[in-house]
């Protein structure tokens, strides 16, 4: 993983702030808003024996989609409207896929962040929530996070956590 500070995503849109390979914030630069704390905890390996974390990853842009493409998550379709990016570990670790999508709120920007996890891990992101309605969280400066996914997750008041199991058939 990278050992420097940087960003992941479209810099002049919504992007993630990263440091030492971990997510440390989210920023809506398109609307001139300050960064908000959005902290990725180190992934916990639940397998035996423990696996060696990847030291390197590869990242790059996703080929721009045609205008009719959409991404389905949790039974909801998100029309793709801009550039995407991905980063994947070279070994054991989590991957990220970032895609600019249409917002359901006029005047707002939206991105879809997919976190790809290996089997048998516990993964957490934490943030300060100013309000919650089901799976939607209101953060500072008008940033809204909606948690959607295939796996059950839980919110403990400061962190959203998910655990992966063993894939079927293994």
Helices and strands as residue ranges (DSSP letters): E 5-9, E 14-19, E 22-28, G 29-31, E 36-37, E 39-40, E 44-45, E 57-62, E 70-73, E 76-89, E 95-101, E 110-116, E 121-126, E 131-133, E 136-138, G 140-142, E 144-146, E 153-155, E 159-163
